[in-house]
């Protein structure tokens, strides 16, 4: 990351450098990427035809941007990718509190420096990663934090209040010639939001009512949940009016998109590394589908606050949880290879708690029951989409007596398959279903996984019942 060699204003002029505003800079580099068919937001899944065109239009229009959407919709991630559209290096006047252009300074201090030293004035180079600043909005944020305050110590040294040098600048002025982001904008107190009016419209700031106006070159971007998310706050209407483009985000529209996001972000490979267990954990596609279907069921459940939403983080932590429980089973049984099973889904309660907001009861027991219910509905949806119940009557009939089938999550694959052999037709049915799912029907771990899925499918369709005792689960009629 070597910056250009120019070290003075004169040397900079000899390179042909011309000042350009931040928004023009973003626009110019975006156009270059579009013409080269480059990915604008690499790694962002599901927004290609919906969100990203809105962002592109906003940048081309030189707008300030507001990303509006529920939690876990990649708002902050996209904000933090915007600096990639800036020039890699820009020159600024050296030893200045605020980044100022060496050729066209806007601050009095910068103008004074140029008038005194001319082409010999020193410059510095700022990398684009240092031109993005972010602030999480909280109720205790003040105007001084964002805009600035009079520095009484500097005033006591003899400087006039009308002099910029008496001011302690806040985050927005310090982001001059860059991008400034405010996360969770509704959490900002209304009177502080009002303080942003001038920055958005006139591009200047005024501190403490003193006649100091500082012209700013900054792109402001925000993230927010919809106003009805909670009663904690809202975006004041005049502020929304001054924001150029409001981009609506959304959850993944398909299970495949959500699975792709999970694969990008979840920690699923536990075999190697400094804390590696040496155990290979496989999660079949239909098991992944159950986990994602559970989240999609939650996003349409009347028992869950849809204003709050169900974050993609739920899918990520759920995927990590079933891998962890399968890994735990393999550690206990001494296996070096294991396949996630239906019994691992029971532990999704821990990774779902706190990520769903119930509409009525604030009861942990009710929350756990709801999560188990959603898991059951997800299993039923996936099972009925892959097979039907017609071919399993022989298996169901064998449970008419006092037959019970153990399927605890500490049973090894070999033990599970041995138990399957005791039920006529169960093992062949599992082999057949494994073949339909394009899985290895001779692999004991796969057969244990598919066999339990088959029994669970009969249970959620009310053909079998299930009970738990001393930490173990049993199927019966």
N, C-alpha and C positions, 0 to 999 in steps of 0.2 A: 504494500500500500504506500507507494512513493508518490508524494504530491509534486506538482510542477515546480521548477527551480526558481521562479521569480520570487525575489525577496523584498523588492521596493515597488512603489507605485510606478516609477519610471520603467522598470523592467517589465512590470505587468502590462503597461501600455504598449510596449514593443511587441508583445505577443498577439496584439489585436483583440484583446479581451473587451467585451462590451457588457455593461450591466443588464441583467434580466431579472424580472420579478419571480418570486417563488412559483406562483401559479402558471406563469408562462413557461418556466423551467419544467414543471410537471407536465404541462400540455405538450411541450416540444418532445420530451423524452417518451411520453405515451404514444405520440404519433409515430415516432421511430419504431417502437416495439410493435405497434399494430401493423405497420407496413412490412415488418420482418416476420409477421405471424408468430411472434413470441408470446408465451403465456404471461399474462399480466399479473395474475395471482397464483403462482404455482402451489399446488398442494391443496387448494380450496376446491372442495367437491360439491357438486350439486347446484352451483350458482352460475354456470356457464351461460344459460339462456335467460336468467331472471335477474339476479343481483348485479353481476359483473357489468352487463351493458349499462345499467343505471349509474354505476360508479364511473365508468368510462365517459358517459355523457356529462356527468357533473364536472369531471376534471377538464374535459374539452371546453366546457362552458366557463371555466375558472370559478367554480362555485366553492363555497365552504360546504362541508358534508356532514350529515347526521345519519348514523346507522341506527335504525330503529327496529328492535326485535326482541324476542324472548331470550332468556339466558341460554348459553351454550349454542349460539348460532354464528360463531366465528367473527363477531363484530370487532373485538379487540385485536384478534389475529390479523384481520384485514387492515385495521388502522396501522398496525406496526409494520405492515408490508409497504405502505405508501412511500417511505423514504427511499425505497429501491428505484423510484421514478425520478429522484433528484440526481443532479450531476454528482459525480463521485467526489470532486473537490471544488470548493469555491474560495476565492480570496476575501479576506476581511482585514480591516486596519488592525495593526498589532496593539496589544495592551489596552483594548477598549472593553468597557463593561458590557456593551451591547454590540453584537455583530453588525458592522457597518461596511457598506460597499466602498472600496478604495477610490473608485472613479466617480461615483455619485453618492457621497455621504449624506445621510438625512439627519443625523444628530448634530447638535451644536458642537459637541466635543470633537466629532469627526471632521466637521468643516473647519474648526479651529486648527486641528492637527495638519490638515492639508494646506491651509493658508500659511502656516509657520514653516513646514518642511517641504512642501511641494512634492516633486517627484522622488525625493529622498525618504519620504515617509515609509516606515516599515510595514510590511504586510505579513499575515499568517494565512495558512491554508486549513480549512475546516472540512473534515470528511462528512459525508452525508449521514453516517450513523450518529454523528454528534449534532445533527440539525433537527432531530425529532425529540420532543419533550412531551411527557404525559403526566396528567394529574387525575387521581381518583377523586371524584366529587364526594365530599362529606359535608354534613351540616355545619361543621366548624371551620370550613374554608372561608377566608376573609378576602376583601378587596386587596389588602396589602399582599396577600399570597399571590394573587393573580396579576394585579396591575402594578402595585408598588406603594410606597409610603415615604413621607418626608423623613430624612435621616437627621435628627436633631444634633447629632455629634458633628456632622458636616456643616450644618447651619451655624453651630457655635464656633466653628473655625473661621467664620467670617464670610461665608458664601451667601449670596442672596437666595431667597426662596424661589425666585423666578429662574434660577440657574438649574439646569439638569443635574449638575454635580451634587446638589443637595438631596437628591432622590436615591432611595434604595429601590431598585426596580424589582418587580415580581416576575413570575414565570413567563408570562406572555411577552413582555418586552425582551426578555432574555432569549426568547425563541425567534427573535427577528431574523428574517431571511431563512426561515425554516418552517416546520410543521408543529403545531401545538394541539394536543389531543386532550379532551376532557371525557373521562369515562363516567358513566352513570349520571348524566347531566341532570335528571330530575331531582337528584339528591342535593343539588346546589340550591342554597336558600334563594328565594325569589329576588331579594334585594341585591344579591351577588350576581344573579343572572342579568339584572338590569344594568349592572356595571359593564357587561359585555356588549351593550348596544353599540356604543361608539366604535369599539374595535371591529365589529362586524360590518358596520355601515360606512363610517367615515375613515376607518383604518387609522385611528389615532387614539391616544390615551390622554387623560387629564387627571392629575393626582391632587387630591385634597382641595380641589377648587382653585388651585393656583394656576396662573396663566402659562402653564407649560404644556405644550402639545408636542407629542412625539409621533411622527408619521411612521407607521409600522408596515413592514412587508412580511406578512405571515399568513399561512393557510391554516384556518381553524377547522378541526374535525371533532366530532362528538359521537358518543354512543349512548343509547338510552333504551330502557324497556318501555313498552307502551304505557301510557299514562294511567291505565287502570290496573297496572301490575300490582301495586300496593297503594295505600293511602299516604305514603311517606312524602310525596311531593309531585310536582308536575313541572313541565316546561312552560314558562310564561309565554303567552301568545305572541307578543311583539318580538320575542327572541326567535321563535320558530319562523316568524315572517322574514327575519333577516338572514336565515340560513338558506343558502341557494338550493340545495337538493337534499331531500329526505329519502334515504334508501331503505326500503323494507327488506329485512332478511327473513328467512324461514327455515324450518327443519327439513332434513333430507326428504325428498318426495318418494323415494323407493328404498326398499330394504337393501338393495345392492349398493346404493350410494352410502347408506349408513354403515354397512359392513366395510366399505372402503375407508371411511373415516376412522372406524375402530382399528383397522389394520395399520393405519398410519400412526395412531396415537397411543394405542394400548400396549402395555408391556406383556407380551405373550411368550417370548422365547426365554425360558428359564434354565436351559441346559448348560450354557456356558457363561463365562464372565467371572468376575471376582467373587460374586455370591452365587454362582451357578450350582444347581443341585445335581447336574449330570443326568437329569430325567427329561426325556422328550415327551411333551404333552401335545396330543393331537385333539383338535376340536372339529368334528365333522361339520360339513356345511349345514346340515339340518339342525344341529345343535346351535350353531351361530344364528340360524334363522329363528329358532325359538326365542333366543335372547332378544333379538331385534323386534320380533313380533310382540313380545311382552311390552317393550317400550312403546310401540305403536298403539297397542291396546290402551296403555296408560294415557296417551295423548288424545284419546277419544272417550275416556271413561267419564261418566257424569259424577263420579265420586271424587274426582281429582280436579283441582282448580286449573282450568285451561288458560286463565289469565296469567298464572304463574308459569305454566309450561312444564315440560319434562325434557331436561337438557340432554344433549348428545353425550355429556359426561356420564350420564346414567348408563348408556350403552358401553362406554369405555370401561368404567369401573366394574360393571357386570361381567364383561368378557374377562377381565383380570381376575375376578373372584372365582369363576368356574375353573379357570386354569389353575389358580392357587389351590382349590380344593382337590382337584385331580392330582396335582403335584403332592399335596399332603398325603393323599391315599397311597400314592406310589412310594413315598418315603417310608410310611408305616409298613407296607406290605413287602418292601424290598424290591419293587419293580423298577426297571430302568426306562420303561416305556409304558405310557398309559393313555387312555382315551377318555375324554370328558363324558360323563353319563348324566342321566336325568336326576339322579340323587344329588348331583352337584348344584342343581338349580335351587335346592332348598336354602342354600347359603346366600342367595341373591338378596335376601331381606336386608342383610347388613350393608350392602353397597347401594341399596335403594332408599334406605331411611334418610330422611332429610332432603332427598332430591325430588320428592313428590309432595305436594301440598294438598291435603284433603279439603273438601269443600265444607264439611260440617264438623265431624268429630275430631278433636285434637287428642286422640287416644292412641298410645303406642300399640296396644293390642289390636285395635281396629286397623291401624296402618299395616301391621304385619299380616293380618288376615286378607286385606285388600291386595297386598303384594303377592301372596300365595294364590289368590284367586286369579290375578292377572297372569301368573305363570301357567296356571291350569288352562286358561283360555288360549294362551299362546301355544301350548302343547297340542291342544285340540285342533286349533286352526292348522298347524303344520302337519299333524298326523293325518287328518282328514283330507288334506291336500295331496298327500303322498300315497295313501292306500285307502282301503275300505274295510268294513268290519265283517264282510261276508265269509271270508276264509278262515276265521278264527273261532268258530263255534266249538270245535273240538277242544281247543285250549280252554275256553270259558267253561265248558261242561265239567272239566276236571276239578274246578274249584267249588263244585256244588256241595261237596262234603266239608270236611274240616281242613282241607288242604290250605296251607299258607306258603308263601314264597318270600324268602328274605332277600332284601336288596339294599342293605346298608351301605353307606359310602366308604366303609373301611374293608369291604370285601374285595379281594383281588380278582382280576379278570378270570383266572383259572377257577377259582371257587365259584364265581358267578356262573360260568359256563357249565360247571359240574352240576349246579343246582338246576340249570335249565334242562339238563338231560333227564331229570326226574319227571318232567311234564311232557307228556306225549305230544309231539308236533311243534313244541315251542322252538327247539333248536332249528329244525328245518325251515320254519316260518321266518326265523331271524336271518338264516342264510339267504333265503329268497329275497327278503326286504333289503338286506345288505347289498345284494346284487343289483336290485332296482336303484339303490342309492349310489351305485358305482363305487362301493367300498369293498375291501378285501374280506370275502366271506369265510376265509380260513383263518383269519386273525382273531385270537381269543378276546383281545381287548375290544375289537370292533364288534364281535358278536355279543359281548356283555353290554356294550353301549346300545346296540340295536335291539337286543332282547328286552332291556329295561324300557326303552322307548316304546316298544310294542305293548308291553304290559301297562305302561302309563297311558298309552292311547286308549286301551280298553277301559282303564279307570276313569279317564275324563269323559268318556262316552257312556258312563254309568253301566258298564258291563262287569266291572270288578269293583271291589272296595279296597280300602287301604287304611292301615292304622300304624301307629308308632309306639314302640315300647323300649325303654332303656336305651334311647338313642338309635335304635334300629327301626327300619321300615319294613312292613310286610304287606303283600297283596293277598287278598282272599275274596271269596264270593260275597 
